[in-house]
Every structure is written in C-alpha cells, then in structure tokens.
Amino acid sequence: MSTFGKLFRVTTYGESHCPSVGAIIDGCPPGLELDVSDIQVQLSRRRPGQSNLTTPRNEKDLVHLQSGTEHGVTLGTPIGLLVKNEDQRPHDYSETDLYPRPSHADYTYLEKYGVKASSGGGRSSARETIGRVAAGAIAEKYLKAVYGIEIVAFVSSVGKIHLPALLSPPSLTPSDDNEDNDNVDDAISEEFRSLLTTITRDEVDKHPTRCPHSQTAEKMTQRIIRAKDASDSIGGTVTCVIRNVPAGLGEPVFDKFEAELAHAMLSIPATKAFEIGSGFRGTEVPGSKHNDAFIRRPDGSLGTKTNWSGGVQGGITNGEAIYFRIGFKSPATISQAQATAQYDGTPGTLAARGRHDPCVVPRAVPIVESMAAIVVMDQLLQQEARKAAASRLPPIKTLPPTMVMPKGV
Ligand SMILES: Cc1cc2nc3c(=O)[nH]c(=O)nc-3n(C[C@H](O)[C@H](O)[C@H](O)COP(=O)(O)O)c2cc1C
C-alpha cells in the first residue's frame, strides 16, 4: 500500500505523468520549526537533470506546503506536500503501448490492477519517491534538532567499480583464503570506521556520482557514461550510516529495527539487496572474531569495541553507528534494441524511447537517507511513547538486581 510507519505515518501519492506528486505526513510532533527550504534541499539533491549522469527530464521539483504548519511551525496536524510534474512527455512512451518493458513494472501492474497508467512507469516511477524524500526531510529536521542524529548515504559501487577495499565494508572484500581457513580480518577496517564516523553530505556531493573517493568517483563516471553511450544501463550500491541514534529503538519481534529498515529500503524502486553491519561477509567470520565485545565509553555508558552488528542487536539499536548497504539494479529502460514480446505474446524488438537514468545510485542517495530518517523517527516515537507511559507508573522496589541495569551505567 502507499502508507509507511505507525506513529510517523507517511502516505505518498502520484504517478510519473499526472499533475503532481506528494505526501501526507501524519504524526509529526507539533512545535517544530519548519520551512520549505528545509525540505527543498533534499528534493533538489534527488531531482532529475542534475548532471550528464542522470535522466535529462527537466524538473525543478519545487515543493509546496499545503497544510500542517503556520508561521513556520508545525501544528501537529497532517502536513500536506505537493510537487508539480512539469516536464511531462507522455508520447515518449508510445511503443510501450504494445510492449511491456523487460524488467520494468508494466506487465505486473497490468496483471495486478487490470488497468495501468497510460504512459511512463505510472506509480512505479521514481517520481513517487519525491513524497518520501519530502517526508524524510521533515523527520530529519526533528531528529537532528532533538537528538543530534546524522544520516549520510554515499555511492559505494557502480557496476564492478567499488570504493577501495580499505574504505569498504568487509562484505566487499571477499576472502581469498582457502575455504577452511578462519583467518579473516577481525574488525571493520579502521579506515572504513573512520569514514562512517566522519563522512558528511558536503563531501558526498563534491562529485556528481556521490562517491566520496575522487579517483573511484572518476572511474564510476566513465562507467556510467560508457553505459549511456551504449544505450545501456548499469547498477550499483549505496551505503548509509546513521549516527547518534539512542539505544533502545526497534520493536521486536516483527518490527525489529533492521526489519523496518530493510522494509523501507526494499520499497525503493530498483532495489535488489539489503545488508546491515557485517552482512553476508559476516557469515564467513567465526563468532570469536565476529562478536562485538563491550567496553565502557568515556561517558560511562556501555559501547562496543567493534561494530560488526551495524548498531543493532536483537532488533534493537545499541547506540553504535547503524550502517547498511543497498543494491540497486541496472535500470530496466534502455534504448538499445531488445528482443522481447508484446503484451499479446507476439515476439518483437523494443528500443525504448524516453528519458532515463543510465544508473540510479547517484539520485538514490537522498532517497535512502530519507527512508532511513522515516524509520528512525517512527521507531523513536514508539519508544518515547512507551517510556512516557512507563514513567507514570510508581517505582517497583522489589525486582531482583539482575533484572535492572546496574547504577552508574
Ligand atoms: C532515483 C531512481 C531513478 C530511476 N530511474 C529509472 C529510469 O530512468 N528508468 C527505469 O527504467 N527505471 C528507473 N528507476 C527504477 C524503476 O522505477 C524500477 O526499476 C521499476 O519501477 C521496477 O521496479 P523494481 O525494479 O523495483 O522491480 C529508477 C529508480 C530510482 C530509485
């Protein structure tokens, strides 16, 4: 369906070529200072036509606040956000009247609903993600102001070009040891940990690919241009880190923090994979090396020496940085001729016209950040509600000490 979240509820609407797209956000706390510019920043990072690496569809994606604020302050009532679709060219898609685009959603939407938007991807188009990005920007404003939470995503690979191993999660550096050997690095590399601790959006945006390593970014550019020149496309991965999230978020057992995160991320169009912390690579590491030993932090709280867990244990945040990676496929719409079949099964050749992204990951970065912000916000409101309700109960003095956190921690 089109609504995500329980207490911070985001409903998006709109298709690729209808008059507007947008969102209704219910559950935003009242009293938050909110201006259009807070939202526009992320929408402008998502918009098409930013460089020669993205679709040339020319949209400014200016957001119009419809409700839920007055004098720059949220009222606690539903916030309505609207962005006009301006550069509509439905005729670009006429050949897809006959052909479902291979690996796009034309066939499945038609099978499901029995009717589909007459042009473009309709609801399956990435235009839909505008509502998510706008909602995520509002969540982020609250999270930053109240908790100092920071969310930064970046492109970690395009095709086979990855950030250098030292800057990459262990899952990107396959072991060349023999199959029976337990000799693996026993921690995330210092360089990668440091990148996760310090990376900023300004650094990410220095290069149009949104890869924070300039030499790799240049190689990625050439790879995307090669795909574009061949009327083809290429996929990639986005890595995201969320810093300063308090311990205790996540709603076991079905709404565990990483389960909600995976749900949010895999709802983004073109996603094919999700991993958190050590991910698939972690399966190769024995427990003796994979466990994140506890340490006392300078402020007296418990922290972990390593962070293979990616900041989540038992579906609950542990206060360490949360980091995860998402795989995006090579976009389906390519103007290269493809042997395929029409809706009625007649074999034929499709060379899709229209304007398309040769690689979606540079534009996916703010979408990933926004979905992450929505998840954190929703889980935070749930935990705050629980804590507030519990705090009104009289203190229990009879519990055995093993049932409560020792004093001083
Ligand atoms: C930022 C972004 C831009 C996209 N641009 C295109 C595009 O230009 N052409 C295309 O075929 N798919 C594009 N997609 C992906 C499609 O929307 C998606 O592949 C399609 O809806 C089918 O869904 P699925 O890949 O999740 O199965 C884009 C996705 C994102 C996140």
The ligand as an ORCA input file, in Angstrom:
! r2SCAN-3c Opt
* xyz 0 1
  C      16.192      7.567     -8.464
  C      15.648      6.488     -9.369
  C      15.550      6.724    -10.715
  C      15.072      5.734    -11.584
  N      15.043      5.989    -12.917
  C      14.685      4.991    -13.764
  C      14.730      5.188    -15.172
  O      15.084      6.258    -15.666
  N      14.374      4.146    -15.970
  C      13.962      2.934    -15.467
  O      13.645      2.033    -16.209
  N      13.918      2.740    -14.127
  C      14.254      3.714    -13.289
  N      14.194      3.504    -11.930
  C      13.756      2.192    -11.422
  C      12.313      1.846    -11.719
  O      11.427      2.760    -11.125
  C      12.041      0.417    -11.242
  O      13.031     -0.444    -11.690
  C      10.716     -0.102    -11.737
  O       9.684      0.575    -11.080
  C      10.527     -1.589    -11.468
  O      10.601     -1.869    -10.113
  P      11.700     -2.837     -9.485
  O      12.977     -2.581    -10.209
  O      11.786     -2.443     -8.046
  O      11.225     -4.232     -9.699
  C      14.650      4.483    -11.050
  C      14.741      4.260     -9.677
  C      15.240      5.240     -8.829
  C      15.353      4.965     -7.356
*
